[in-house]
Amino acid sequence: MIIIGIKRTFIALLLASVSYTASAEWVLNNAESTLNFISIKKLTVGEVHTFKNLEGSLKDNGEVTVDVSLSSVDTKIPTRDDRMKKVFFEVVKFPKATVSTKVDVKRINSLKAGESFSQNLPLELSIHGQQNNIDAELRITALADNKILATTVKPIIIKMGDYKLEKGIELLKALAKLSSISTAVPVTVNFIFEK
């Protein structure tokens, strides 16, 4: 009788732990994730920049949200970083950008380490008080240690005009005394989520 009770308790604990693992949401690992963008000035000079601080989650229902701290922009030139924060992003008024979408979480949970699939997704980008949808193709790869990697299959092109950022581009051009800065910006992501 005691043995049966112990077995039942063990099974209940096992089921509870399995249920917990299956329902635990994925959290973005900032240290292992990257979000890069390319600026093109004077028509021929391209430079790669990044953001250092990202926060995000993938919920049980497949909803993904990633918040980008715009004050964490890193262009490797401190003066340019300051100009981008104050003049372009206006971080005092608009401190973050948010990307959200929905993925096939059941398919993700069925992946074994090393397996992957690609999915076309409408990303909702909110930045500078504006919100628009952007089409993207992401590849989802299962990694070891309860991690998944989401990467862009090809760069996502963000048009500054869709987010009322042309004025900021013009101000940056004037401050840096540049003839041109592209208003179409390629963006790539490598996001690692873990449980």
N, C-alpha and C positions, 0 to 999 in steps of 0.2 A: 504493500500500500504506500509506504514511504517512498519507495523507488518510483512508483507511478507518478506520485506528486512531484518528485524532483524532475522527472522527465517532462512533465507538463510545464513546470516552471521554466525549465531550460528552453523548451520549444517556444514558449511565449516570449521569452527574452530574445531568442534568436529572430523570431518574426518581427518583433518590435525594432530590433537593430536593422534588419533588412528594410523594413518600411521607412525607417528614419533616413537610411542612406539613399533610398530611391527618391525620397521627397525633399532632400536637402538641396537648396539652390546652389548654383555655381556662382563663384565670386571672381571678379577680374583680379588677376595678379599684376599689380602695377609695375613691379620690378622687372617682370619678364615680358611685358607688353610694350608695343610701340605704335605710335601714330605719327607718320611722317607726311610732310607736304613739300612741294617744290614750288619755289618762286622763280620767275623768269624776268630778268630786267635787261634793258637795252637790247631787246629782241633775241640775244644769243647767249646770255649769261644765266645759267640755271644753278640754283643752290638748294640743298636739302635741309629742311628744318624739322623740328620735332616738338612735342609737348611732353613734359616730364611727369605730370600728375594726372592720372586717369583713375576713375572709379566706376565700377559697373557690376552688373549681375545678370544672370540667366535664370529666370524663374521656372518653376515646374510646368507652367502652362506655355513655355516657349518664349515668353516676352523677354527681350534683351534691352537693357538700358546702359549706356556708357556716358558718363559725364566727363568733360574735358575742362580742366582748369586753364583758362586762357592766360592767366598770369604766369603759367609755367612754360610759356613758349621759349624755345631755345634755338637761336639762330647762330650761336657761337660768336656773336658780336653784341656786347652789352648795350651799346648805344641803340642799336637797331631793335633789340629786345624791348627796351624802354619805350621807343617810339611805337612799336607795334601794340604794346599794352595800352598806352595812353591815347594814341591818335587813331589807330586802326581798330582794335578790338573794343576800346573804351571800357576797360575791365571794371572801372568803378560802377558803371551802369549795367554792364553785361559781363559778369565774372566767369560765366561758363558757357560752353556749347554742349548740347545733348543730342546723342544719336540713339534712336530706338528702332526696333524692328521685332519680328516674330519668326522664330525658327522651328524646324521640325524636331522637337525635343525627344520624341519617342525614337526617332531614327538615331539621334545622337547617343541616347542611352544604350542603344543596341550595338554600337560600334565597339570593336576590340582595338586594343592598342596597335597603332599603325594603319588602321583602316580610315578611310575618308570618303566624303562625298561633297559635291558642289551644289549650291542652291542659289537661284536668282531671287533677290530680295529687294523690296522697296524699303529704303532707309529713310526715316524721318529725321531731318537735321534741323535743330533749333539753334540759331545763333543771331546775336545782335538784334534780338526782338522779332526776328522773322522765322518762319517755319515752312519748310518745303520737303517734298519727297524726291529722293534720288535713287535711280536704279543701280544696283550693285550685284556682282556675283562673288560669293564667298565660298571658300573651301573650308570645310570643318574636318579636322583630323583628331582622332583620339590618341592621347599620349598615355604613357605610364603614370602611375601615382595619382589617379583620379583627376587628370588634367585633359582639357581639350584646347585645340588651337584653331582660331578663326582667322583666316587670311584673305586678303583681296586677291582674286584671280587676275584682275587687271586693275590699273589705277582708276579711282573714282574722280571724275572731273567736277569740281565745284565752281559754279559761276558766281562771281562776286555780286553781279547785278541782281541775282535772285534774293540776296540778303541785305540789299541796300548798303553795300560796303564800297561802292565806287568812290564816294567822297573820301573815305579813309585812304584809298589807293592814291588819289590825287594829292592828298596831304603828304603821304610818304614820299611820293615823287618829288614834291617841292622841297621837303626837308633834306632829302638825299641828293637833290639836284640831278635826278635821273630823267632821261628822255622818255622812258616807258617802263611800266611794270604790268605784266600780264594779268588780266582779270579772270582768267580761267586757271584754276589751280588743281593739279593732280595730287591725289591723296592716296596713301596706302596704309593698311593696318595689319598688325600681327597681334591679335589679342589672345592671351592665355587665360582661361577660366579654370578654376579648381574647386573641388568640394572639400 
